């Protein structure tokens, strides 16, 4: 009976080959895992055109039934990604000029954000206590200054947010024309006139 005797050299070659094969498998697995493409939740050009009507430095005016005038200006417009989920957002920050409150504390605006769940668009004005998501609401036809607007969201504030600094009760926001009107807590109506 012949005995098979493996020389030490042969067994070292087998071990070395096994280690090389294992290292190659690990490297391949890691490279496949690390090269996984990052998914960006981008706002499409169509979505931006549909929902974001404001440009930086744009002004609009609201007049009360008493003849008072409020001037609003888009003081900043930014577009960036929110990490870690790569969710794109676009924000137009609206400020009431000659406001009694410190700038930045009570700014309004339009805020778009694209997540893996879809698009969210929130609107608010200075002195309106909350940002309201309008993408889940139904628009209606509203008459403002004798003109019918077909895509208006009527946004009453949650009554818990009303106080001395937050005195706007209801906002009328058009998807195509922006802020059309607001009603304050005293029932005074302010309508866009430019």
Legacy VTK file of the C-alpha trace (Angstrom):
# vtk DataFile Version 3.0
C-alpha trace
ASCII
DATASET POLYDATA
POINTS 194 float
0.000 0.000 0.000
1.430 3.282 -1.037
1.179 6.155 1.273
0.583 9.599 -0.030
2.836 11.998 1.705
2.255 15.646 1.045
5.321 17.658 1.060
5.151 20.785 3.249
5.616 22.912 0.159
2.408 21.670 -1.461
0.262 22.317 1.613
1.696 25.837 1.958
0.718 26.517 -1.670
-2.849 25.363 -0.990
-3.136 27.552 2.115
-1.637 30.538 0.289
-4.037 30.065 -2.660
-6.992 29.811 -0.275
-5.973 33.037 1.499
-5.601 34.850 -1.842
-9.007 33.576 -2.990
-10.633 34.642 0.288
-9.019 38.099 0.084
-10.250 38.510 -3.496
-13.809 37.564 -2.461
-13.743 40.046 0.441
-12.366 42.802 -1.805
-15.039 42.134 -4.420
-17.789 42.168 -1.800
-16.528 45.411 -0.258
-16.112 47.153 -3.592
-19.622 46.137 -4.651
-21.054 47.370 -1.356
-19.107 50.645 -1.289
-19.861 51.445 -4.936
-23.568 51.346 -4.270
-24.945 54.392 -6.026
-26.292 57.149 -3.766
-29.928 57.958 -4.471
-30.598 61.677 -4.578
-34.166 62.823 -3.984
-34.117 65.634 -6.520
-36.811 68.194 -7.199
-37.491 68.053 -10.930
-37.498 71.174 -13.104
-41.222 70.614 -13.675
-41.947 70.447 -9.932
-39.914 73.582 -9.293
-41.687 75.465 -12.098
-45.081 74.293 -10.831
-44.614 75.202 -7.151
-41.859 77.830 -6.777
-42.917 81.129 -8.308
-40.622 83.438 -6.329
-37.225 84.863 -7.255
-34.656 86.485 -4.991
-35.323 90.214 -4.279
-38.852 89.973 -5.686
-41.288 92.293 -3.889
-45.031 92.142 -3.499
-47.469 94.415 -1.710
-50.568 93.807 0.371
-53.111 96.563 0.995
-55.687 96.610 3.765
-59.243 97.810 3.351
-58.127 100.805 5.472
-55.493 101.816 2.886
-52.455 100.586 4.835
-49.713 98.879 2.827
-47.397 96.020 3.792
-44.337 95.393 1.617
-42.900 91.895 1.416
-39.629 90.862 -0.199
-37.972 87.558 -1.013
-34.677 88.170 0.782
-33.095 84.798 0.116
-33.643 81.887 -2.220
-31.585 78.764 -1.711
-31.357 75.294 -3.166
-29.366 72.517 -1.518
-29.382 68.951 -0.260
-30.288 67.972 3.252
-28.084 65.125 4.465
-27.870 62.288 5.408
-30.716 61.242 3.095
-29.815 63.489 0.139
-33.175 65.243 0.142
-33.180 68.346 -2.025
-34.896 71.489 -0.799
-35.622 74.911 -2.249
-36.616 77.781 -0.004
-37.705 81.317 -0.792
-37.526 83.345 2.422
-40.115 86.145 2.552
-39.677 89.089 4.902
-42.112 91.857 5.719
-40.164 95.076 5.318
-40.328 97.620 8.163
-41.430 94.875 10.513
-41.383 95.412 14.248
-39.828 92.015 14.887
-36.187 91.150 14.366
-35.426 89.966 10.844
-35.142 86.210 10.587
-37.275 85.587 13.659
-40.599 85.942 11.891
-39.824 85.378 8.219
-42.270 83.609 5.966
-41.739 81.794 2.735
-42.202 78.811 0.502
-40.284 75.647 1.312
-40.098 72.665 -1.044
-38.491 69.391 0.011
-38.199 66.130 -1.905
-37.919 62.987 0.212
-38.150 59.308 -0.636
-41.883 59.656 0.167
-42.427 62.470 -2.339
-42.625 66.241 -2.576
-43.697 68.509 0.257
-44.442 72.229 -0.178
-44.988 74.421 2.878
-46.038 78.077 2.921
-46.332 80.737 5.613
-46.064 84.490 6.060
-44.389 86.547 8.769
-46.704 86.678 11.807
-48.383 83.406 10.802
-47.607 80.856 13.472
-47.017 77.705 11.447
-45.732 76.294 8.162
-48.584 74.523 6.377
-47.999 71.701 3.886
-50.216 72.418 0.892
-49.329 69.362 -1.208
-51.836 67.227 0.682
-54.617 69.815 0.468
-57.187 70.538 -2.190
-57.156 73.898 -3.933
-60.286 75.845 -4.754
-61.377 78.789 -6.889
-61.225 82.060 -4.963
-62.124 85.589 -6.002
-59.588 88.195 -4.904
-59.921 91.810 -6.056
-62.557 90.808 -8.625
-60.391 88.145 -10.254
-60.976 84.395 -10.017
-57.926 82.277 -9.211
-58.422 78.540 -9.859
-55.680 77.123 -7.627
-56.026 78.751 -4.221
-55.303 77.117 -0.901
-57.163 78.721 2.001
-55.003 78.161 5.056
-56.392 78.936 8.498
-53.817 78.894 11.284
-54.123 76.558 14.225
-55.697 78.780 16.898
-53.011 77.729 19.401
-50.481 79.770 17.397
-52.317 83.087 17.619
-50.765 85.694 19.922
-49.368 89.231 19.838
-46.564 88.322 17.398
-48.603 85.898 15.300
-51.706 87.802 14.312
-52.443 86.479 10.821
-55.461 84.200 10.988
-55.842 82.969 7.378
-53.690 82.981 4.243
-54.943 82.665 0.657
-52.123 81.165 -1.395
-52.275 80.538 -5.151
-50.050 77.877 -6.634
-49.602 80.072 -9.743
-49.545 83.577 -8.234
-48.294 83.159 -4.660
-49.701 85.007 -1.674
-52.977 86.673 -2.700
-54.565 87.678 0.566
-54.452 87.314 4.310
-56.908 88.031 7.084
-55.686 89.169 10.496
-57.216 88.282 13.855
-59.237 91.523 13.793
-60.975 90.524 10.535
-59.013 93.022 8.423
-58.342 91.736 4.887
-55.039 92.471 3.169
-54.929 91.761 -0.579
-52.097 91.673 -3.080
-52.172 94.596 -5.466
-49.003 94.677 -7.613
LINES 1 195
194 0 1 2 3 4 5 6 7 8 9 10 11 12 13 14 15 16 17 18 19 20 21 22 23 24 25 26 27 28 29 30 31 32 33 34 35 36 37 38 39 40 41 42 43 44 45 46 47 48 49 50 51 52 53 54 55 56 57 58 59 60 61 62 63 64 65 66 67 68 69 70 71 72 73 74 75 76 77 78 79 80 81 82 83 84 85 86 87 88 89 90 91 92 93 94 95 96 97 98 99 100 101 102 103 104 105 106 107 108 109 110 111 112 113 114 115 116 117 118 119 120 121 122 123 124 125 126 127 128 129 130 131 132 133 134 135 136 137 138 139 140 141 142 143 144 145 146 147 148 149 150 151 152 153 154 155 156 157 158 159 160 161 162 163 164 165 166 167 168 169 170 171 172 173 174 175 176 177 178 179 180 181 182 183 184 185 186 187 188 189 190 191 192 193
